[in-house]
Amino acid sequence: MADGDLEGQHRHFGCWSWNAETGMLLMRVRIEDPWCEGMMNIDSIIWPADAKAACNHYLKFVIQVVETLGIIFPNTRPDPRAVAERYIDGEISDEEYGAEACAWWELLEAAGEIRISRERSLLLVRLALCLLSATPDEAPRLGDHLSWFLEMLYFMGIDSREPHAMMSKYFAWRGPADG
């Protein structure tokens, strides 16, 4: 599906970039649709100043979207939603949270799929990683993480209108005058 091929008045614009530091293919997303009242740009999200609070804000949104869409993760590891919720609540440490991310990465490595695959089971593993990689040291790159999460939904064939509508309501946005 190419940019702008979605039904209705929804349009999705993106540009790809490779982040050598994280080894992630990133997509900057800008969305135009009726729910967004104009244009949304992920770079315009106002994140909490505290790194942990910003990560929690991101994680709560991703969890909300995953639950709303009824996405079920494979039973090969603990449910990444539950792990992320425990991380938000302070029930597990950064190290335990990171260990779960490593375990999910090992699933990709074991499948020989470090690059993006369109196989649903592997896309679910990548989606799980979206829930398991929001640490305070990643806070400056949460926009990239959010772009990646939306891109995984897109690759899974999920209609992006609902997540985008949720995003427009969930996050605070800087206006053009805010810089």
ChimeraX commands (.cxc) that place a marker at each C-alpha (Angstrom):
marker #1 position 0.00,0.00,0.00 radius 0.5
marker #1 position 1.51,3.33,-1.02 radius 0.5
marker #1 position 1.21,6.64,0.81 radius 0.5
marker #1 position -2.29,8.03,0.49 radius 0.5
marker #1 position -3.89,4.71,-0.60 radius 0.5
marker #1 position -6.09,4.41,2.46 radius 0.5
marker #1 position -9.86,4.81,2.24 radius 0.5
marker #1 position -11.74,8.04,2.71 radius 0.5
marker #1 position -10.09,11.34,3.41 radius 0.5
marker #1 position -7.24,9.86,5.44 radius 0.5
marker #1 position -3.74,10.51,4.11 radius 0.5
marker #1 position -0.48,9.27,5.55 radius 0.5
marker #1 position 2.87,10.83,4.65 radius 0.5
marker #1 position 6.14,9.39,5.75 radius 0.5
marker #1 position 9.84,9.31,5.13 radius 0.5
marker #1 position 12.17,6.50,6.10 radius 0.5
marker #1 position 15.41,6.82,7.95 radius 0.5
marker #1 position 17.85,4.33,9.44 radius 0.5
marker #1 position 19.02,4.92,13.02 radius 0.5
marker #1 position 22.44,3.23,13.19 radius 0.5
marker #1 position 22.61,3.79,16.97 radius 0.5
marker #1 position 19.51,1.70,17.68 radius 0.5
marker #1 position 19.58,-0.45,14.55 radius 0.5
marker #1 position 16.00,0.54,13.79 radius 0.5
marker #1 position 14.37,1.56,10.55 radius 0.5
marker #1 position 12.30,4.61,11.45 radius 0.5
marker #1 position 9.48,6.36,9.75 radius 0.5
marker #1 position 8.54,9.93,10.43 radius 0.5
marker #1 position 4.79,10.12,10.13 radius 0.5
marker #1 position 2.55,13.04,9.39 radius 0.5
marker #1 position -1.17,12.40,9.23 radius 0.5
marker #1 position -4.04,14.29,7.70 radius 0.5
marker #1 position -7.51,13.02,8.49 radius 0.5
marker #1 position -10.88,14.32,9.65 radius 0.5
marker #1 position -10.22,13.34,13.29 radius 0.5
marker #1 position -6.99,15.30,13.49 radius 0.5
marker #1 position -8.52,18.65,12.66 radius 0.5
marker #1 position -5.78,19.35,10.17 radius 0.5
marker #1 position -2.24,18.13,10.34 radius 0.5
marker #1 position -0.50,16.06,13.00 radius 0.5
marker #1 position 3.25,15.66,13.10 radius 0.5
marker #1 position 4.80,13.33,15.66 radius 0.5
marker #1 position 7.61,15.83,16.16 radius 0.5
marker #1 position 4.96,18.23,17.50 radius 0.5
marker #1 position 4.00,16.04,20.46 radius 0.5
marker #1 position 4.58,17.69,23.81 radius 0.5
marker #1 position 6.24,15.05,25.98 radius 0.5
marker #1 position 6.53,15.27,29.77 radius 0.5
marker #1 position 9.87,16.83,30.76 radius 0.5
marker #1 position 10.76,13.92,33.07 radius 0.5
marker #1 position 12.18,11.04,31.00 radius 0.5
marker #1 position 10.44,8.26,32.97 radius 0.5
marker #1 position 7.12,10.15,32.86 radius 0.5
marker #1 position 7.51,10.59,29.08 radius 0.5
marker #1 position 8.16,6.84,28.67 radius 0.5
marker #1 position 5.13,6.00,30.80 radius 0.5
marker #1 position 3.01,8.38,28.71 radius 0.5
marker #1 position 4.16,6.64,25.52 radius 0.5
marker #1 position 3.63,3.17,26.98 radius 0.5
marker #1 position 0.12,3.96,28.22 radius 0.5
marker #1 position -0.82,5.08,24.72 radius 0.5
marker #1 position 0.65,2.01,23.04 radius 0.5
marker #1 position -1.09,-0.27,25.56 radius 0.5
marker #1 position -4.39,1.55,24.95 radius 0.5
marker #1 position -4.08,1.09,21.17 radius 0.5
marker #1 position -3.07,-2.58,21.44 radius 0.5
marker #1 position -6.02,-3.29,23.74 radius 0.5
marker #1 position -8.49,-1.31,21.62 radius 0.5
marker #1 position -7.41,-3.20,18.50 radius 0.5
marker #1 position -7.63,-6.55,20.31 radius 0.5
marker #1 position -4.05,-7.52,19.46 radius 0.5
marker #1 position -2.99,-10.78,21.08 radius 0.5
marker #1 position 0.70,-11.61,21.44 radius 0.5
marker #1 position 2.14,-15.12,21.09 radius 0.5
marker #1 position 2.47,-17.09,24.32 radius 0.5
marker #1 position 6.20,-17.62,23.78 radius 0.5
marker #1 position 7.07,-14.97,26.39 radius 0.5
marker #1 position 5.22,-13.07,29.11 radius 0.5
marker #1 position 2.63,-10.70,27.62 radius 0.5
marker #1 position 4.49,-7.46,26.77 radius 0.5
marker #1 position 1.44,-5.40,27.82 radius 0.5
marker #1 position 1.61,-6.88,31.32 radius 0.5
marker #1 position 5.37,-6.34,31.45 radius 0.5
marker #1 position 4.98,-2.70,30.34 radius 0.5
marker #1 position 2.21,-2.12,32.89 radius 0.5
marker #1 position 4.40,-3.57,35.65 radius 0.5
marker #1 position 7.24,-1.30,34.48 radius 0.5
marker #1 position 4.96,1.76,34.54 radius 0.5
marker #1 position 3.80,0.84,38.05 radius 0.5
marker #1 position 7.40,0.42,39.26 radius 0.5
marker #1 position 6.91,-3.28,40.01 radius 0.5
marker #1 position 9.90,-4.30,37.88 radius 0.5
marker #1 position 13.29,-2.64,37.42 radius 0.5
marker #1 position 14.82,-1.19,34.28 radius 0.5
marker #1 position 17.00,-4.32,34.15 radius 0.5
marker #1 position 14.03,-6.72,34.29 radius 0.5
marker #1 position 12.18,-4.65,31.69 radius 0.5
marker #1 position 15.27,-4.65,29.45 radius 0.5
marker #1 position 15.71,-8.40,29.90 radius 0.5
marker #1 position 12.22,-8.95,28.49 radius 0.5
marker #1 position 13.09,-6.81,25.47 radius 0.5
marker #1 position 16.25,-8.88,24.94 radius 0.5
marker #1 position 14.24,-12.09,25.12 radius 0.5
marker #1 position 11.83,-10.85,22.44 radius 0.5
marker #1 position 14.80,-9.75,20.27 radius 0.5
marker #1 position 16.13,-13.31,20.61 radius 0.5
marker #1 position 12.90,-14.57,19.03 radius 0.5
marker #1 position 13.63,-12.47,15.95 radius 0.5
marker #1 position 17.24,-13.60,15.86 radius 0.5
marker #1 position 16.21,-17.25,16.22 radius 0.5
marker #1 position 13.88,-16.83,13.25 radius 0.5
marker #1 position 16.71,-15.22,11.28 radius 0.5
marker #1 position 14.53,-12.14,10.81 radius 0.5
marker #1 position 16.51,-9.13,11.93 radius 0.5
marker #1 position 15.16,-7.24,8.93 radius 0.5
marker #1 position 11.47,-6.43,8.61 radius 0.5
marker #1 position 9.36,-9.39,7.58 radius 0.5
marker #1 position 5.69,-9.21,6.61 radius 0.5
marker #1 position 5.01,-12.46,8.49 radius 0.5
marker #1 position 2.38,-11.65,11.13 radius 0.5
marker #1 position 4.04,-13.64,13.93 radius 0.5
marker #1 position 7.29,-11.71,13.45 radius 0.5
marker #1 position 5.46,-8.39,13.20 radius 0.5
marker #1 position 3.86,-9.23,16.56 radius 0.5
marker #1 position 7.34,-9.73,18.02 radius 0.5
marker #1 position 8.35,-6.30,16.70 radius 0.5
marker #1 position 5.14,-4.83,18.11 radius 0.5
marker #1 position 6.01,-6.41,21.47 radius 0.5
marker #1 position 9.36,-4.63,21.29 radius 0.5
marker #1 position 7.48,-1.33,20.97 radius 0.5
marker #1 position 6.12,-2.07,24.44 radius 0.5
marker #1 position 9.47,-3.16,25.85 radius 0.5
marker #1 position 11.94,-0.54,24.71 radius 0.5
marker #1 position 10.72,2.76,26.20 radius 0.5
marker #1 position 13.41,3.40,28.80 radius 0.5
marker #1 position 14.43,6.82,30.12 radius 0.5
marker #1 position 17.59,6.79,27.99 radius 0.5
marker #1 position 15.30,6.41,24.95 radius 0.5
marker #1 position 13.07,9.35,25.98 radius 0.5
marker #1 position 14.61,11.76,23.43 radius 0.5
marker #1 position 13.61,9.29,20.70 radius 0.5
marker #1 position 10.03,8.52,21.78 radius 0.5
marker #1 position 8.70,10.14,18.61 radius 0.5
marker #1 position 10.76,7.63,16.64 radius 0.5
marker #1 position 9.40,4.82,18.78 radius 0.5
marker #1 position 5.85,6.01,18.16 radius 0.5
marker #1 position 6.51,6.20,14.40 radius 0.5
marker #1 position 7.85,2.65,14.50 radius 0.5
marker #1 position 4.79,1.43,16.44 radius 0.5
marker #1 position 2.42,2.98,13.88 radius 0.5
marker #1 position 4.47,1.50,11.06 radius 0.5
marker #1 position 4.22,-1.99,12.58 radius 0.5
marker #1 position 0.43,-1.61,12.72 radius 0.5
marker #1 position 0.50,-0.54,9.06 radius 0.5
marker #1 position 2.62,-3.57,8.08 radius 0.5
marker #1 position 0.15,-5.79,9.93 radius 0.5
marker #1 position -2.60,-4.46,7.68 radius 0.5
marker #1 position -4.41,-2.65,10.48 radius 0.5
marker #1 position -6.54,0.31,9.43 radius 0.5
marker #1 position -4.58,3.25,10.78 radius 0.5
marker #1 position -7.53,5.61,11.17 radius 0.5
marker #1 position -8.42,4.46,14.68 radius 0.5
marker #1 position -4.87,4.60,16.12 radius 0.5
marker #1 position -4.36,8.02,14.50 radius 0.5
marker #1 position -7.65,9.31,15.93 radius 0.5
marker #1 position -6.63,7.98,19.36 radius 0.5
marker #1 position -3.23,9.64,19.00 radius 0.5
marker #1 position -4.75,13.01,18.12 radius 0.5
marker #1 position -6.83,12.91,21.30 radius 0.5
marker #1 position -4.26,11.34,23.65 radius 0.5
marker #1 position -1.23,13.57,23.10 radius 0.5
marker #1 position -0.79,17.30,23.61 radius 0.5
marker #1 position 0.47,19.01,20.48 radius 0.5
marker #1 position 2.63,22.05,19.83 radius 0.5
marker #1 position 1.01,24.50,17.45 radius 0.5
marker #1 position 2.86,26.30,14.64 radius 0.5
marker #1 position 3.43,29.33,16.87 radius 0.5
marker #1 position 5.03,27.11,19.57 radius 0.5
marker #1 position 8.04,26.28,17.41 radius 0.5
marker link #1:1,2 radius 0.2
marker link #1:2,3 radius 0.2
marker link #1:3,4 radius 0.2
marker link #1:4,5 radius 0.2
marker link #1:5,6 radius 0.2
marker link #1:6,7 radius 0.2
marker link #1:7,8 radius 0.2
marker link #1:8,9 radius 0.2
marker link #1:9,10 radius 0.2
marker link #1:10,11 radius 0.2
marker link #1:11,12 radius 0.2
marker link #1:12,13 radius 0.2
marker link #1:13,14 radius 0.2
marker link #1:14,15 radius 0.2
marker link #1:15,16 radius 0.2
marker link #1:16,17 radius 0.2
marker link #1:17,18 radius 0.2
marker link #1:18,19 radius 0.2
marker link #1:19,20 radius 0.2
marker link #1:20,21 radius 0.2
marker link #1:21,22 radius 0.2
marker link #1:22,23 radius 0.2
marker link #1:23,24 radius 0.2
marker link #1:24,25 radius 0.2
marker link #1:25,26 radius 0.2
marker link #1:26,27 radius 0.2
marker link #1:27,28 radius 0.2
marker link #1:28,29 radius 0.2
marker link #1:29,30 radius 0.2
marker link #1:30,31 radius 0.2
marker link #1:31,32 radius 0.2
marker link #1:32,33 radius 0.2
marker link #1:33,34 radius 0.2
marker link #1:34,35 radius 0.2
marker link #1:35,36 radius 0.2
marker link #1:36,37 radius 0.2
marker link #1:37,38 radius 0.2
marker link #1:38,39 radius 0.2
marker link #1:39,40 radius 0.2
marker link #1:40,41 radius 0.2
marker link #1:41,42 radius 0.2
marker link #1:42,43 radius 0.2
marker link #1:43,44 radius 0.2
marker link #1:44,45 radius 0.2
marker link #1:45,46 radius 0.2
marker link #1:46,47 radius 0.2
marker link #1:47,48 radius 0.2
marker link #1:48,49 radius 0.2
marker link #1:49,50 radius 0.2
marker link #1:50,51 radius 0.2
marker link #1:51,52 radius 0.2
marker link #1:52,53 radius 0.2
marker link #1:53,54 radius 0.2
marker link #1:54,55 radius 0.2
marker link #1:55,56 radius 0.2
marker link #1:56,57 radius 0.2
marker link #1:57,58 radius 0.2
marker link #1:58,59 radius 0.2
marker link #1:59,60 radius 0.2
marker link #1:60,61 radius 0.2
marker link #1:61,62 radius 0.2
marker link #1:62,63 radius 0.2
marker link #1:63,64 radius 0.2
marker link #1:64,65 radius 0.2
marker link #1:65,66 radius 0.2
marker link #1:66,67 radius 0.2
marker link #1:67,68 radius 0.2
marker link #1:68,69 radius 0.2
marker link #1:69,70 radius 0.2
marker link #1:70,71 radius 0.2
marker link #1:71,72 radius 0.2
marker link #1:72,73 radius 0.2
marker link #1:73,74 radius 0.2
marker link #1:74,75 radius 0.2
marker link #1:75,76 radius 0.2
marker link #1:76,77 radius 0.2
marker link #1:77,78 radius 0.2
marker link #1:78,79 radius 0.2
marker link #1:79,80 radius 0.2
marker link #1:80,81 radius 0.2
marker link #1:81,82 radius 0.2
marker link #1:82,83 radius 0.2
marker link #1:83,84 radius 0.2
marker link #1:84,85 radius 0.2
marker link #1:85,86 radius 0.2
marker link #1:86,87 radius 0.2
marker link #1:87,88 radius 0.2
marker link #1:88,89 radius 0.2
marker link #1:89,90 radius 0.2
marker link #1:90,91 radius 0.2
marker link #1:91,92 radius 0.2
marker link #1:92,93 radius 0.2
marker link #1:93,94 radius 0.2
marker link #1:94,95 radius 0.2
marker link #1:95,96 radius 0.2
marker link #1:96,97 radius 0.2
marker link #1:97,98 radius 0.2
marker link #1:98,99 radius 0.2
marker link #1:99,100 radius 0.2
marker link #1:100,101 radius 0.2
marker link #1:101,102 radius 0.2
marker link #1:102,103 radius 0.2
marker link #1:103,104 radius 0.2
marker link #1:104,105 radius 0.2
marker link #1:105,106 radius 0.2
marker link #1:106,107 radius 0.2
marker link #1:107,108 radius 0.2
marker link #1:108,109 radius 0.2
marker link #1:109,110 radius 0.2
marker link #1:110,111 radius 0.2
marker link #1:111,112 radius 0.2
marker link #1:112,113 radius 0.2
marker link #1:113,114 radius 0.2
marker link #1:114,115 radius 0.2
marker link #1:115,116 radius 0.2
marker link #1:116,117 radius 0.2
marker link #1:117,118 radius 0.2
marker link #1:118,119 radius 0.2
marker link #1:119,120 radius 0.2
marker link #1:120,121 radius 0.2
marker link #1:121,122 radius 0.2
marker link #1:122,123 radius 0.2
marker link #1:123,124 radius 0.2
marker link #1:124,125 radius 0.2
marker link #1:125,126 radius 0.2
marker link #1:126,127 radius 0.2
marker link #1:127,128 radius 0.2
marker link #1:128,129 radius 0.2
marker link #1:129,130 radius 0.2
marker link #1:130,131 radius 0.2
marker link #1:131,132 radius 0.2
marker link #1:132,133 radius 0.2
marker link #1:133,134 radius 0.2
marker link #1:134,135 radius 0.2
marker link #1:135,136 radius 0.2
marker link #1:136,137 radius 0.2
marker link #1:137,138 radius 0.2
marker link #1:138,139 radius 0.2
marker link #1:139,140 radius 0.2
marker link #1:140,141 radius 0.2
marker link #1:141,142 radius 0.2
marker link #1:142,143 radius 0.2
marker link #1:143,144 radius 0.2
marker link #1:144,145 radius 0.2
marker link #1:145,146 radius 0.2
marker link #1:146,147 radius 0.2
marker link #1:147,148 radius 0.2
marker link #1:148,149 radius 0.2
marker link #1:149,150 radius 0.2
marker link #1:150,151 radius 0.2
marker link #1:151,152 radius 0.2
marker link #1:152,153 radius 0.2
marker link #1:153,154 radius 0.2
marker link #1:154,155 radius 0.2
marker link #1:155,156 radius 0.2
marker link #1:156,157 radius 0.2
marker link #1:157,158 radius 0.2
marker link #1:158,159 radius 0.2
marker link #1:159,160 radius 0.2
marker link #1:160,161 radius 0.2
marker link #1:161,162 radius 0.2
marker link #1:162,163 radius 0.2
marker link #1:163,164 radius 0.2
marker link #1:164,165 radius 0.2
marker link #1:165,166 radius 0.2
marker link #1:166,167 radius 0.2
marker link #1:167,168 radius 0.2
marker link #1:168,169 radius 0.2
marker link #1:169,170 radius 0.2
marker link #1:170,171 radius 0.2
marker link #1:171,172 radius 0.2
marker link #1:172,173 radius 0.2
marker link #1:173,174 radius 0.2
marker link #1:174,175 radius 0.2
marker link #1:175,176 radius 0.2
marker link #1:176,177 radius 0.2
marker link #1:177,178 radius 0.2
marker link #1:178,179 radius 0.2
view
